Structure formats: structure tokens, C-alpha cells
């Protein structure tokens, strides 16, 4: 009879080294907190230097990093891996400005969205995988906008749909090396960034505060729900899961 470790052992990340991009606020901060609580040594990579205070509060390491700049991204990976091995990457950094009506969207805007939300995510996953000599777990953050779209968010939807393709391709290629690659597609989560976009989104027909609880469970979308899903996917509980897109939206896409 096969003997399996206990539940507590399977979610214990002690000795694991993790990098969370955009880990200083919102969903990223919630994920960083949960990984630290599970025992991981976490490095928060963020473009905002003020987020170093969040890292200090969580007993995490901070790396000032614009993920679109290769040198800064590579330095963050080196710091998180301690120049040796990295176990976990949470590819969370990205932008969420409303795209605007299709007729108003410029090529420059689309290029910026794809550069940050796709090209830089690809680079982060590649650099992290190169440091996962003993296997590891990569979690990409997509969105339900990749699944169902939405008015005035066309470029954003396209960028997050690309993350699904990236996740599945990386899972196939990196699986033989013991690296699992999955994605989380959050529903509408109440974060500071979302609230800041409320007026622009409202112009596109999305009432942010109504949408936050407009799901079958009638629960407000909270960042910690995404963090819990991330903890599951990075833990041994998900040892046989790769190439999966975990939708965490209170049933909004059901």
C-alpha cells in the first residue's frame, strides 16, 4: 500500500524559494503572504519601491523590478534563487487599464499591453525555469477575461488569453524536467487597482461594485481567494496537475 504524506506536510513550503512578481499589493501581496505563511522564502519583485515596506512586513525579500527590463528581471530571479535554485514563480505582474472601445484602441496601446502582460511574462517564466534545476512550479495569472471577453477590454482579454496558451505550451515542454506550469484565472476581485479603474470601466458598461458580487455564490471577490488557489497549485497537493487553468470566480463563468 502506498503511503502518502499528511496534509500538513503536503502544504509545507519550508525550504522552498519563491518569486512573486508584482507581489507588493493586491492579489500579488495576498499570494506573497500565503506563501510566507506556508514557510517559503519569498522574494517580492515590484516596480514600486514603496512596496519594500510590504516585503519587510511579511519578512520577505524585495527586488525593485520592472519585468519588461531584462536586466532587472534577471537580477530578481538571481536574488530569489540565491544564485542557485528557484522552486516557485508566481507570474503576477501586469497591467489592467481598460482598453476602450475597439475603434479607439491604438496599435501603440496594444503593443504596450502585450509587451507587459505577455512578452515579459514569457521572459519571467523562461528565466525562472532555467533556475529550477530540481523541478518546480510556475503559476501564471490569467483572467476570466481570457475566457469570456468583455466590452472595452479587448486588448486586455487578448493578453490574458495568450497567457493560457503560454501556460499549456510551457507545461508540455517543461513537464519532463519536473516543472509544473499552471494558470489561475481570477474573476472580478476587489483590489485598489480595480477600484481606480471604476469610472473608465463604467463607461464600457461594467459597474465595478455591482460586478464584484455578481456571481452565483454572491460573495465579494477577495484577493485571498486567489492566494489560496495559488498555495494549492504550488504545494504537493497539486503534484499531478500541470497545464491547467484554474478559474476562481465564484461561478461567474459557470
C-alpha positions as CSV (number, residue, x, y, z in Angstrom):
1,X,0.0,0.0,0.0
2,X,1.3,3.4,-1.0
3,X,2.0,5.7,1.9
4,X,1.3,9.4,1.3
5,X,2.5,12.4,3.4
6,X,0.0,14.1,5.6
7,X,-2.0,17.1,4.5
8,X,0.1,19.5,6.7
9,X,3.3,18.0,5.1
10,X,2.0,18.5,1.6
11,X,1.3,22.2,2.0
12,X,4.6,22.9,3.9
13,X,6.8,25.0,1.7
14,X,9.7,25.2,4.2
15,X,13.0,25.3,2.3
16,X,11.3,26.4,-1.0
17,X,12.4,29.6,-2.7
18,X,9.7,31.7,-4.4
19,X,9.5,34.8,-6.6
20,X,6.2,36.7,-6.8
21,X,6.2,39.4,-9.5
22,X,4.0,42.4,-8.7
23,X,3.9,41.0,-5.2
24,X,3.6,44.2,-3.3
25,X,-0.1,44.9,-3.5
26,X,-3.5,43.4,-4.4
27,X,-3.5,39.8,-5.5
28,X,0.3,39.7,-5.5
29,X,0.5,40.7,-1.9
30,X,-2.1,38.2,-0.8
31,X,-0.2,35.5,-2.6
32,X,3.1,36.6,-1.1
33,X,1.6,36.5,2.4
34,X,0.2,32.9,2.0
35,X,3.5,31.6,0.6
36,X,5.4,33.1,3.5
37,X,2.9,31.6,6.0
38,X,3.5,28.2,4.3
39,X,7.2,28.5,5.0
40,X,8.6,29.6,1.7
41,X,11.4,32.1,1.4
42,X,9.7,34.7,-0.8
43,X,11.1,37.5,-2.9
44,X,8.7,40.2,-4.0
45,X,9.6,41.8,-7.3
46,X,7.8,45.1,-7.8
47,X,8.2,48.2,-9.9
48,X,7.1,50.4,-6.9
49,X,10.0,51.0,-4.4
50,X,7.5,51.7,-1.7
51,X,6.5,48.0,-1.8
52,X,9.7,47.2,0.0
53,X,7.8,48.1,3.2
54,X,5.3,45.3,2.4
55,X,8.1,42.9,1.9
56,X,9.6,43.9,5.3
57,X,6.2,43.4,7.0
58,X,5.9,39.9,5.5
59,X,9.6,39.0,6.3
60,X,10.1,38.7,2.5
61,X,13.0,39.9,0.3
62,X,12.4,42.8,-2.0
63,X,13.6,43.3,-5.6
64,X,12.9,46.6,-7.4
65,X,12.0,45.3,-10.8
66,X,10.3,46.4,-14.0
67,X,9.6,43.0,-15.6
68,X,9.9,44.5,-19.1
69,X,13.6,45.3,-18.5
70,X,15.6,42.1,-19.0
71,X,18.4,43.1,-16.7
72,X,16.1,43.8,-13.8
73,X,14.1,40.7,-14.3
74,X,17.2,38.5,-14.4
75,X,18.5,40.2,-11.3
76,X,15.2,39.5,-9.4
77,X,15.4,35.8,-10.4
78,X,19.0,35.6,-9.3
79,X,18.1,37.2,-5.9
80,X,15.1,34.9,-5.4
81,X,17.1,31.8,-6.3
82,X,20.1,32.8,-4.2
83,X,22.2,32.2,-7.3
84,X,21.3,28.5,-7.1
85,X,17.8,27.1,-7.2
86,X,14.3,28.5,-7.5
87,X,11.3,26.4,-6.7
88,X,8.3,28.7,-7.3
89,X,7.4,31.5,-9.7
90,X,4.1,33.4,-9.5
91,X,3.9,35.4,-12.7
92,X,1.5,38.0,-11.4
93,X,2.8,41.4,-12.5
94,X,0.8,43.0,-15.3
95,X,-1.4,46.0,-16.2
96,X,-5.1,46.3,-16.2
97,X,-6.1,49.6,-17.9
98,X,-9.4,49.5,-19.7
99,X,-8.7,49.1,-23.4
100,X,-11.5,51.4,-24.5
101,X,-13.8,50.9,-27.5
102,X,-12.2,48.9,-30.3
103,X,-12.3,51.8,-32.7
104,X,-10.4,53.9,-30.2
105,X,-7.6,51.5,-29.5
106,X,-4.2,52.4,-30.9
107,X,-1.5,50.0,-32.1
108,X,0.8,51.6,-29.5
109,X,-1.6,50.7,-26.7
110,X,-2.0,47.1,-27.9
111,X,1.8,46.7,-28.1
112,X,2.3,48.0,-24.6
113,X,-0.4,45.7,-23.2
114,X,1.2,42.7,-24.9
115,X,4.7,43.6,-24.0
116,X,3.9,43.7,-20.3
117,X,1.2,41.1,-20.0
118,X,2.6,38.5,-22.4
119,X,6.2,39.1,-23.6
120,X,7.5,39.9,-20.1
121,X,5.5,37.0,-18.6
122,X,7.1,34.7,-21.1
123,X,10.6,36.0,-20.2
124,X,9.9,35.6,-16.5
125,X,8.8,32.0,-16.9
126,X,11.8,31.2,-19.1
127,X,14.3,32.8,-16.6
128,X,12.7,31.1,-13.6
129,X,12.6,27.7,-15.4
130,X,16.3,28.0,-16.1
131,X,16.9,28.1,-12.3
132,X,14.6,25.2,-11.5
133,X,17.2,22.5,-11.5
134,X,15.3,20.4,-9.1
135,X,11.8,20.9,-10.6
136,X,9.4,23.5,-9.6
137,X,6.1,25.2,-10.0
138,X,5.2,28.2,-12.2
139,X,1.8,29.9,-11.7
140,X,0.7,32.4,-14.4
141,X,-2.1,34.8,-13.6
142,X,-4.6,35.0,-16.4
143,X,-8.2,36.2,-16.1
144,X,-11.8,35.2,-16.8
145,X,-11.5,38.0,-19.4
146,X,-9.5,35.4,-21.4
147,X,-12.5,33.1,-21.4
148,X,-15.5,35.4,-22.0
149,X,-14.1,38.7,-23.1
150,X,-15.9,41.9,-22.3
151,X,-16.7,45.3,-23.7
152,X,-13.9,47.9,-23.6
153,X,-11.2,45.4,-22.5
154,X,-10.3,43.8,-25.8
155,X,-6.5,44.2,-25.6
156,X,-6.5,43.0,-22.0
157,X,-8.6,40.0,-22.9
158,X,-6.2,39.1,-25.7
159,X,-3.2,39.4,-23.4
160,X,-4.8,37.1,-20.8
161,X,-5.9,34.6,-23.4
162,X,-2.3,34.5,-24.6
163,X,-1.3,33.5,-21.0
164,X,-3.4,30.4,-21.3
165,X,-1.6,29.3,-24.5
166,X,1.8,30.1,-22.9
167,X,0.9,28.1,-19.8
168,X,-0.1,25.0,-21.8
169,X,2.9,25.2,-24.0
170,X,5.3,25.6,-21.1
171,X,3.6,22.7,-19.3
172,X,4.3,20.4,-22.2
173,X,7.9,21.4,-22.7
174,X,8.9,21.7,-19.0
175,X,7.0,18.7,-17.6
176,X,9.8,16.2,-18.3
177,X,12.1,18.4,-16.2
178,X,9.7,18.2,-13.2
179,X,8.4,21.7,-13.6
180,X,4.6,22.1,-13.4
181,X,3.1,25.1,-15.1
182,X,-0.5,26.2,-14.3
183,X,-2.5,29.3,-14.5
184,X,-5.2,30.9,-12.3
185,X,-8.0,32.9,-14.0
186,X,-9.4,35.2,-11.3
187,X,-12.9,36.6,-11.6
188,X,-13.6,40.2,-10.6
189,X,-11.5,40.8,-7.5
190,X,-11.8,43.9,-5.3
191,X,-8.4,45.4,-5.4
192,X,-7.1,49.0,-5.3
193,X,-6.2,48.8,-9.0
194,X,-9.7,47.7,-10.0
195,X,-11.4,50.5,-7.9
196,X,-9.1,53.1,-9.6
197,X,-10.5,52.0,-12.9
198,X,-14.1,52.1,-11.9
199,X,-15.1,55.2,-14.0
200,X,-13.4,54.1,-17.1
201,X,-14.9,50.6,-16.8
202,X,-18.3,52.1,-16.1
203,X,-18.1,53.9,-19.5
204,X,-17.6,50.5,-21.0
205,X,-20.7,49.1,-19.3
206,X,-19.1,47.5,-16.3
207,X,-20.3,48.6,-12.8
208,X,-17.3,47.5,-10.7
209,X,-19.1,47.4,-7.4
210,X,-22.1,45.5,-8.7
211,X,-19.8,43.1,-10.6
212,X,-17.7,42.3,-7.5
213,X,-20.6,40.3,-6.0
214,X,-22.4,39.4,-9.3
215,X,-21.6,35.6,-9.0
216,X,-23.7,32.6,-8.1
217,X,-22.1,32.5,-4.6
218,X,-22.9,36.1,-4.1
219,X,-19.5,36.5,-2.4
220,X,-17.3,39.5,-3.0
221,X,-14.2,38.7,-4.9
222,X,-11.2,38.9,-2.5
223,X,-7.5,38.7,-3.3
224,X,-7.0,35.9,-0.7
225,X,-9.2,33.5,-2.7
226,X,-6.7,33.7,-5.4
227,X,-3.8,33.3,-2.9
228,X,-5.4,30.1,-1.6
229,X,-5.7,28.7,-5.1
230,X,-2.0,29.6,-5.7
231,X,-0.9,27.9,-2.5
232,X,-2.8,24.8,-3.6
233,X,-1.1,24.8,-7.0
234,X,2.4,25.3,-5.6
235,X,2.0,22.6,-3.0
236,X,2.4,18.9,-3.2
237,X,-1.4,18.6,-3.2
238,X,-1.1,19.5,-6.9
239,X,1.8,17.2,-7.8
240,X,-0.2,15.6,-10.7
241,X,-1.6,18.9,-12.1
242,X,0.1,20.8,-14.9
243,X,-1.2,22.7,-17.9
244,X,-4.4,23.5,-16.0
245,X,-6.3,26.8,-15.9
246,X,-7.9,27.1,-12.5
247,X,-10.9,29.5,-12.7
248,X,-11.5,31.2,-9.4
249,X,-14.5,33.4,-9.9
250,X,-17.4,32.4,-7.6
251,X,-19.0,30.7,-10.5
252,X,-19.3,33.8,-12.7
253,X,-18.4,31.9,-15.9
254,X,-20.5,28.8,-15.0
